[in-house]
């Protein structure tokens, strides 16, 4: 849930129920690995999250037009 263009890097942490992170943790045998999160924003309606995450960026979200210049 990071705003568009925001980036976070950290090492370690729980999966938070994220199945991809659960799988990585299982295969590595540890929770201590690097994680990179890149913000894509969030839709106004939480029910639309899967469609929002899987959709292309809108023209005002595309590279060079983001306030952070991504």
C-alpha positions in Angstrom: 0.0 0.0 0.0 2.7 2.5 -1.0 1.8 5.6 -2.9 2.9 5.6 -6.6 6.6 6.1 -7.0 7.5 5.3 -3.4 10.2 2.7 -2.9 11.1 0.8 0.3 13.9 -1.6 0.9 14.3 -3.8 4.0 15.7 -7.0 5.3 13.6 -9.5 7.2 10.1 -9.4 8.5 7.0 -11.6 8.4 5.0 -12.7 5.4 1.9 -10.8 6.5 -0.1 -13.6 4.9 1.4 -12.9 1.5 1.6 -16.3 -0.2 4.5 -15.3 -2.4 6.6 -14.3 0.7 5.5 -17.5 2.5 6.9 -19.5 -0.5 10.2 -17.6 -0.6 10.6 -18.0 3.2 9.9 -21.7 2.9 12.4 -22.2 0.1 15.2 -20.1 1.7 14.5 -21.4 5.2 14.6 -17.9 6.7 12.8 -14.7 6.9 16.0 -12.7 6.7 16.3 -11.8 3.0 16.1 -8.5 1.1 12.7 -7.1 0.1 12.1 -4.3 -2.4 8.6 -2.7 -2.5 7.6 -0.4 -5.3 4.4 1.7 -4.8 1.7 1.6 -7.4 -0.9 3.5 -5.4 -4.4 2.2 -4.5 -7.9 2.3 -6.0 -10.6 4.3 -4.3 -12.7 1.1 -3.8 -10.8 -1.7 -1.9 -13.0 -4.3 -3.7 -11.2 -3.4 -7.0 -7.6 -4.1 -5.7 -6.9 -7.2 -7.7 -8.0 -5.6 -11.0 -6.1 -2.4 -10.1 -2.9 -4.3 -9.3 -3.0 -6.3 -12.6 -4.0 -3.4 -14.9 -1.5 -1.2 -16.9 -0.6 2.2 -15.5 -2.9 5.0 -16.7 -1.4 7.8 -18.9 -0.9 10.1 -15.9 0.9 7.3 -13.9 3.3 6.3 -16.7 7.1 6.9 -16.6 8.1 10.5 -16.7 4.8 11.8 -15.5 4.9 10.6 -11.9 5.8 13.3 -9.4 8.9 11.3 -8.4 10.0 10.9 -12.0 9.9 7.1 -12.2 
